[in-house]
Amino acid sequence: MSFIDKLKSGVSEAGMKAKVLVEINRLKLINVGKQNEINGLYKEIGEKVTLAAELGQELQLSYFSDQLEKISMLKTEIEQNLLKITNLSDEKQCPACQRSNPIDALQCPHCGNSFIVQERSTIEPTYIELPKQPKPSSRDDE
């Protein structure tokens, strides 16, 4: 193999690695946006809880169903992007300590976090009871 052929092969390989890195970074950026959206939905839930507590209202889980459904979908999309990233690279990132690990590792050698995926249980609807607060008087005390 001539020097020119080796050079062409090296440039081609470097180009492929660069494309992979660009795609991995694009997926990571998408995940950051999705995580920010999840944080915004958690904020909405917190605002609803606070408002209900101030008004002395009883809350039901169905009151948050839209936000919880969106959060679930976004988490699934993030997991799918992480799988794409894993398939593109020969390493995986530990969700606990964010360090890179060999693709075939069953647990993180840095923090001990297990990479074995467990099934998630379904959230059953429940009611949230807030303490009853006296309603403010509509007239001023003199």
C-alpha positions, 0 to 999 in steps of 0.5 A, a space after each residue: 500500500 502506497 503512502 497516498 493510499 494510506 493517507 486517503 484511508 486515514 483521512 476517510 477514517 478521520 472523516 467518519 469519526 468526525 461525523 460520528 462525533 457530530 451526531 453524538 453531540 447533536 443527540 446530547 444537545 437534544 437531550 439537554 433541551 428535553 431535560 430542560 423541558 422536563 424541569 419546566 414541567 416539574 415547575 408547573 406541577 410545583 406551581 399547581 401544588 402551591 396554588 392549591 395549597 394556598 386556596 385550600 383545595 384538594 388535589 388529585 393526580 389527574 390534575 397533573 396528568 398532562 405534565 406527567 404524560 409529557 415527562 414520561 414521553 420526554 424521558 423515553 425520548 432521552 433514553 432512545 437518544 442515549 441508546 443511539 449514542 451508545 450504538 454510535 460509540 464504543 463507550 457508554 456514560 454512567 447516569 450516576 457519575 457521568 463518566 465514560 465506561 466500556 460498552 460491555 461493562 455491567 457496572 461503573 468501575 468509578 461509582 459502582 452504579 449498575 447498568 442492568 436495566 430494571 422494569 419500571 412500575 406504573 404509577 397508580 393515581 392517588 389523591 393528595 390531601 392538603 391541610 384545610 386553611 381558613 378562607 380569608 375574611 372578605 371584610 376588614 376588622 375594625 
